[in-house]
Amino acid sequence: MYRIIQTVLAMLFLFAAMPQGLRAAEGLRNLVNALGEAKLSAMDEHIAALAKTGEPEVVAILDALGAGNLYARKTDGQVFLTKESGSNLALIDPISGESAGETPKAAMSKIKVNNSVRRAVRAALGGLTLLSPDRAQRLKAAQSVLQTPDVDALDAVENALVAEKDEAVRTVLEQARAAMLLASDRPIEEKKEAVRLLRENGGREALPVLSAALGSAENGLEQDIEAAIASIEQAQEFWNAGQNVWYGLSLGSVLLLAAIGLAITFGVMGIINMAHGEMVMLGAYTTFLVQDVVRTSFPHLFEWSLAIALPLAFLFTGTVGLVLERGVIRFLYGRPLETLLATWGISLILQQSVRTIFGPTNREVGNPFWMSGAFEPGGLTITWNRLWIIVFALAVFAALLFLLKKTPMGLQMRAVTQNRRMASSMGIRTPLVDALTFALGSGIAGIAGVALSQIDNVSPNLGQGYIIDSFMVVVFGGVGDLWGTLVGAFSLGILNKFLEPYAGAVLGKILVLVLIILFIQKRPRGLFALKGRAVEA
């Protein structure tokens, strides 16, 4: 008797001294091997026992069981994951994931599954993923369950809710549970509570769930579901209107960037510059070249590539504008039709030059991390690149306003705009002001191209998509007035986005053009008319 007690104590001591991980792996192996002897009617219990361990290896085991790739060896009952290997089966240890050699198919016995087992496997896998220590994985699993709610996973979702501490994941899990409750045989009180939760927090994702539940709803639940659908649709109309306003502000910021340089040259010099869009295009290609050099030689500076490209684009396009003004445009002052034809020809030359150098295909310009992704306040979806472009457009507007109001150059530009002859008689060198003004407008178009490279295709035709809209903004807002350009850009952007859902993109632009023509009939000088003797003459 003493020897027996001594042996038992020794075994207990050895078990206690065994590493905890080794004991867990041995226990998991026993649960896996039990699948080989289990009957189909008892398979659910064995699957649940495996899932309760929470071990990461269980995911691969259950996947193999559901796919019919789990076999037991006839000689000793050991269970393996398998793969086809010619006429043999390649064995994989279910715990370690290591190869265990090959064996003839006749030496193995396939663990049978049916639809009931597959449902149990899906529910267990859902529960395992929902209990993952990785928050991102749990959130992704919860969103997947919400999109395709399965009543069989209801218990797993409720178990995950008990353990979940993260508020964002809990919110999605609660919505998923509510969607499953509507398809379950739970009491009607629980279903009404589920409808209420979906109505308050579900958003547009809850509409298909509620619509599907309406067809098979009990008598006491139909009115609740119909009221919830009506409430969500009404809320979505409000958020859709807000989303259109956001899209309109986003488009307006793009139009502001493209038009603000044109407002200066058109207002001060009276030049109809059809090559303005090509300055935007040159700024975008400057960004592409900067990023190409940074990627190949200074990859650690990629996040700063836009900051490097901004001054370079301004200087390059400003220099091109200065050369054009001194070489071509200064000989055509007072002849607007000739300037239109000349700048249109220059635009074709610039397009073909870029097409020859870079090719006709689009060029890739990357987004830095701080301009990537989106966030969702309420029912809106706001992308970071559009938000930063709005901020950038307003910053450029403020800087240009400061230049015009608070600097000697701005004072001279405003003087030439209001009365060129009087400004010249006061000693202002109007040819120099014209040259610097055209260079400034071209440089601003270049930095607009830097911004547009983040949201549009960088191609030789980039500028053509904005030149007509830019002229409409300038004429609508008032030639030469920056505040008019600001109001005109955002007004036309918002109007476009509200018309597009009903009239389409092309017809929407036509309607905007018609409205501007009608407006100009009443106010020929636009929203904000400039003051001055020469202007009013």
Secondary structure as GFF3:
##gff-version 3
##sequence-region A 1 537
A	DSSP	alpha_helix	2	17	.	.	.	ID=ss1
A	DSSP	alpha_helix	20	37	.	.	.	ID=ss2
A	DSSP	three_ten_helix	40	42	.	.	.	ID=ss3
A	DSSP	alpha_helix	43	53	.	.	.	ID=ss4
A	DSSP	alpha_helix	57	67	.	.	.	ID=ss5
A	DSSP	beta_strand	70	73	.	.	.	ID=ss6
A	DSSP	beta_strand	79	85	.	.	.	ID=ss7
A	DSSP	beta_strand	88	92	.	.	.	ID=ss8
A	DSSP	beta_strand	99	104	.	.	.	ID=ss9
A	DSSP	three_ten_helix	105	107	.	.	.	ID=ss10
A	DSSP	beta_strand	108	110	.	.	.	ID=ss11
A	DSSP	alpha_helix	115	130	.	.	.	ID=ss12
A	DSSP	alpha_helix	135	147	.	.	.	ID=ss13
A	DSSP	three_ten_helix	151	153	.	.	.	ID=ss14
A	DSSP	alpha_helix	154	163	.	.	.	ID=ss15
A	DSSP	alpha_helix	167	182	.	.	.	ID=ss16
A	DSSP	alpha_helix	188	201	.	.	.	ID=ss17
A	DSSP	three_ten_helix	203	205	.	.	.	ID=ss18
A	DSSP	alpha_helix	206	214	.	.	.	ID=ss19
A	DSSP	alpha_helix	219	269	.	.	.	ID=ss20
A	DSSP	alpha_helix	276	297	.	.	.	ID=ss21
A	DSSP	three_ten_helix	299	304	.	.	.	ID=ss22
A	DSSP	alpha_helix	305	327	.	.	.	ID=ss23
A	DSSP	three_ten_helix	329	332	.	.	.	ID=ss24
A	DSSP	alpha_helix	336	358	.	.	.	ID=ss25
A	DSSP	three_ten_helix	369	371	.	.	.	ID=ss26
A	DSSP	beta_strand	374	375	.	.	.	ID=ss27
A	DSSP	beta_strand	382	383	.	.	.	ID=ss28
A	DSSP	alpha_helix	384	406	.	.	.	ID=ss29
A	DSSP	alpha_helix	408	418	.	.	.	ID=ss30
A	DSSP	alpha_helix	420	425	.	.	.	ID=ss31
A	DSSP	alpha_helix	430	452	.	.	.	ID=ss32
A	DSSP	alpha_helix	464	477	.	.	.	ID=ss33
A	DSSP	alpha_helix	482	503	.	.	.	ID=ss34
A	DSSP	alpha_helix	505	522	.	.	.	ID=ss35
A	DSSP	alpha_helix	533	536	.	.	.	ID=ss36
###
